[in-house]
Amino acid sequence: MSVIEAIAAPFRYPFMVRALVASVLVGGLSAIVGSYVVLRSMAFLGDAIAHSVLPGVAVGFLVSGRGDRRALFWWALLTAILVSLGVGWTSRQGRIKEETAIGIVFAGMFSLGIALMSTVRGFAVDLVHFLFGNVLGASSWDITMIAIFGGGVILIIFLFYKEFLIVSFDPTLATTLRLPVASYRYLLLILIATTVVVSLQTVGLALMLAMLITPATTGYLLARRLPGMMAIGSAVRILSGIIGLYLSFYFGIASGAAIVLVAIGFFLIVLLISPRRGFIRRILRSAKEGG
């Protein structure tokens, strides 16, 4: 088999084409939103939202009676939004730190999800796809939802880019400019929640955090400004998705795990060779200063 044939072979199958489209769409979305997660040190929040959708998934399974994916999606999305708003509201009450609020909401929702799951026989089998992702099983409906909600998230970020930038980096200035800081904060939480849910099909609950922060952090190591960080992060995430799909196809590796491992591989390479923040650069600078 030639190189060209090896590259083209997987996409003779419709499910691989759908997987590629889904991975590319989710790639750009998760990297852009992940940039705010990294810069605002909200990694724990992304992980909490991902795991806190379990009650929604369980309720969707119970309501649909047969684990209909559309019902599971809508219930997961509703739960993720409520969790994100709950975290925002709880952290503003009684001067509770956001990390503490996230921990309380995360633990409560995750426990509720486990409790609901335990009442349904055979639910564990259907839950596997949500835990570890199944981008190879993406349907046309899944791609449509990713495109609609992902496009909406990116549009909102584009429209309110300056406001999000000010609120994220200088809340005092935002208050001085009379920006509704709390409203933008809640909106950002909703955008993160939406991104988490539409990305579950590719990498699942267990690996969602890696996809939010790894490509964005790679972009952070290379870029000086937020747009550059978003662009590089998106490129890394999309390449990780494509390479991960090939690894999954040819070596039988779980698609979600393959995508994450490739993304981490890119991160480690950049961590070593980054011209400004790389490990090798720091070693050379230290040796030069020492000499």
C-alpha positions in Angstrom: 0.0 0.0 0.0 1.4 3.4 -1.0 1.4 6.4 1.3 -1.4 8.0 -0.6 -3.5 4.9 -0.4 -2.8 4.6 3.3 -4.0 8.2 3.8 -7.1 7.8 1.7 -8.1 4.3 2.9 -9.9 5.2 6.2 -12.1 7.7 4.4 -13.6 5.2 2.1 -15.9 4.5 5.1 -18.7 7.0 5.8 -18.3 6.7 9.6 -14.6 7.8 9.3 -15.7 10.9 7.3 -18.2 11.8 9.9 -15.6 11.2 12.6 -13.2 13.6 10.9 -15.8 16.3 10.4 -16.8 16.0 14.1 -13.3 16.0 15.3 -12.3 19.1 13.3 -15.4 21.1 14.4 -14.9 20.2 18.1 -11.2 20.8 17.7 -11.5 24.5 17.0 -14.2 25.0 19.5 -12.5 23.3 22.5 -9.2 25.1 21.8 -10.8 28.6 21.7 -12.9 28.1 24.8 -10.0 26.3 26.5 -7.9 29.4 26.1 -10.1 31.2 28.6 -10.1 28.1 30.8 -6.3 28.1 30.9 -5.8 31.9 31.3 -8.4 32.1 34.1 -7.1 29.0 35.8 -10.5 27.3 35.5 -9.3 23.8 34.6 -11.1 22.3 37.6 -14.3 23.9 36.5 -14.1 22.2 33.1 -13.5 18.8 34.7 -16.3 19.4 37.2 -18.8 20.3 34.5 -17.9 17.3 32.4 -18.4 14.9 35.3 -21.5 16.7 36.6 -23.5 16.0 33.5 -23.9 12.4 34.7 -27.3 13.1 36.4 -28.6 14.6 33.1 -27.4 11.6 31.1 -29.0 9.2 33.7 -32.3 11.1 33.6 -32.2 11.2 29.8 -31.7 7.5 29.7 -34.7 7.0 32.1 -37.0 9.4 30.3 -36.2 8.0 26.8 -36.5 4.4 28.0 -34.0 3.2 25.5 -31.0 5.5 25.8 -32.0 7.7 22.8 -28.9 9.8 22.1 -30.9 12.9 21.3 -32.6 12.8 24.7 -29.2 12.2 26.4 -27.7 15.2 24.6 -30.4 17.6 25.6 -30.5 16.4 29.2 -26.7 16.6 29.4 -26.7 20.1 28.0 -29.4 21.3 30.4 -27.5 19.8 33.4 -24.2 21.3 32.3 -25.7 24.8 32.0 -27.5 24.5 35.4 -24.2 23.2 37.0 -22.2 26.1 35.6 -24.8 28.6 36.8 -24.9 26.9 40.2 -21.1 27.2 40.5 -21.3 30.9 39.7 -24.1 31.6 42.1 -22.7 29.5 44.9 -19.2 31.2 44.7 -20.9 34.6 45.1 -22.7 33.6 48.3 -21.1 34.0 51.7 -17.7 34.8 50.1 -17.1 31.2 49.1 -14.1 30.7 46.9 -14.9 29.5 43.4 -12.7 26.3 43.8 -14.8 25.4 46.9 -18.1 26.0 45.2 -16.9 23.9 42.2 -15.9 21.1 44.6 -19.3 21.1 46.4 -21.4 21.2 43.2 -19.1 18.6 41.5 -19.4 16.2 44.4 -23.1 16.6 44.7 -24.0 16.2 41.1 -21.5 13.3 40.5 -22.9 11.5 43.5 -26.5 12.1 42.2 -25.5 10.7 38.8 -24.0 7.5 40.3 -27.1 7.1 42.5 -29.4 7.3 39.4 -27.2 5.0 37.4 -27.3 2.4 40.1 -31.1 2.1 39.7 -31.0 1.1 36.0 -29.8 -2.3 34.9 -27.5 -2.4 31.9 -26.9 1.4 32.0 -23.2 0.9 32.5 -22.9 -0.4 29.0 -24.5 2.6 27.4 -22.4 4.9 29.7 -19.1 3.7 28.2 -19.5 6.0 25.2 -20.0 9.0 27.4 -17.0 8.2 29.7 -14.5 7.5 26.9 -16.0 9.0 23.8 -17.0 7.4 20.5 -16.2 9.8 17.7 -16.3 6.9 15.2 -20.0 6.5 16.0 -20.8 10.2 15.3 -24.0 10.5 13.3 -25.2 13.3 11.0 -27.4 14.5 13.9 -24.3 14.7 16.2 -22.4 16.7 13.6 -25.4 19.1 13.1 -25.6 19.7 16.9 -21.8 20.3 17.1 -22.0 22.8 14.2 -25.0 24.7 15.6 -23.9 25.0 19.2 -20.2 25.2 18.4 -20.9 27.9 15.9 -23.0 29.8 18.4 -20.3 29.6 21.1 -17.6 30.9 18.7 -20.0 33.7 17.4 -20.6 34.9 21.0 -16.9 34.9 21.8 -16.3 36.9 18.6 -19.0 39.4 19.4 -17.9 39.9 23.0 -14.2 39.3 22.6 -13.1 42.7 24.1 -15.5 42.4 27.0 -14.3 38.8 27.8 -10.7 40.0 27.5 -11.2 42.8 30.0 -13.2 40.8 32.4 -10.7 38.0 32.4 -7.5 40.0 32.7 -8.5 43.1 34.6 -11.8 42.9 36.5 -11.1 46.2 38.2 -10.9 48.0 34.9 -14.1 46.2 33.8 -15.9 47.5 36.9 -14.5 51.0 36.2 -15.9 50.8 32.6 -19.2 49.8 34.1 -19.2 46.4 32.4 -21.6 43.8 33.9 -18.8 41.6 35.2 -21.1 39.1 36.8 -23.2 38.7 33.6 -20.1 38.1 31.4 -18.8 35.6 34.0 -22.0 33.7 33.9 -22.0 33.8 30.1 -18.5 32.4 29.9 -19.5 29.6 32.3 -22.4 28.7 30.0 -20.1 28.7 27.0 -17.7 26.3 28.8 -20.6 24.1 29.7 -21.9 24.0 26.1 -18.4 23.2 24.8 -18.1 20.4 27.2 -21.3 18.7 26.2 -20.8 19.0 22.4 -17.3 17.7 22.8 -18.3 14.6 24.7 -18.8 12.5 21.6 -15.1 12.8 20.6 -13.2 12.2 23.9 -15.9 11.5 26.6 -16.2 12.6 30.2 -13.0 11.1 31.4 -10.7 12.8 28.9 -12.6 16.1 28.4 -10.4 18.1 30.6 -7.3 17.2 28.6 -8.9 18.5 25.4 -9.9 21.8 27.1 -6.5 22.6 28.5 -3.8 20.7 26.6 -4.1 22.4 23.1 -4.7 25.8 24.7 -1.7 25.4 26.9 0.4 24.4 23.9 -0.7 27.7 22.2 0.1 29.6 25.4 3.7 28.4 25.2 4.1 29.7 21.7 2.0 32.8 21.4 2.3 36.2 22.9 -1.3 37.2 22.5 -4.7 35.6 23.0 -5.7 35.4 19.3 -2.4 33.6 18.5 -2.9 31.3 21.5 -6.4 30.4 20.2 -5.1 29.8 16.6 -2.2 27.6 17.6 -4.4 25.7 20.1 -7.0 25.1 17.4 -4.4 23.9 14.9 -2.9 21.5 17.5 -6.4 20.2 18.5 -7.4 19.6 14.9 -4.2 17.9 14.0 -4.5 15.8 17.1 -8.0 14.7 16.1 -6.9 13.8 12.5 -3.7 11.9 13.6 -5.7 10.2 16.5 -8.3 8.9 14.0 -5.6 7.4 11.9 -4.0 5.7 14.9 -7.4 4.4 15.9 -8.1 3.1 12.5 -4.8 1.3 11.9 -3.9 0.2 15.4 -7.3 -0.4 17.0 -6.7 2.2 19.7 -9.7 3.9 21.3 -10.3 7.0 19.3 -10.7 9.4 22.3 -7.6 8.1 24.0 -5.6 8.3 20.8 -6.6 12.0 20.2 -5.6 12.9 23.7 -2.3 11.2 23.6 -1.4 12.9 20.3 -2.3 16.3 21.8 -0.2 15.6 24.9 2.7 14.6 22.5 2.5 18.0 20.8 2.4 19.7 24.2 5.5 17.9 25.4 7.4 18.7 22.2 6.5 22.4 22.5 7.4 22.3 26.2 10.9 21.3 25.3 11.5 23.5 22.3 9.4 26.6 22.8 11.6 29.6 22.0 10.3 31.7 24.9 9.2 29.2 27.6 10.7 25.9 26.5 12.7 23.7 28.8 15.7 23.6 26.5 15.6 27.4 26.2 15.7 27.8 29.9 18.6 25.4 30.3 20.6 27.3 27.6 19.8 30.6 29.3 20.9 29.3 32.7 24.1 27.9 31.2 24.8 31.2 29.5 24.2 33.2 32.7 26.3 30.8 34.7 29.2 31.1 32.2 
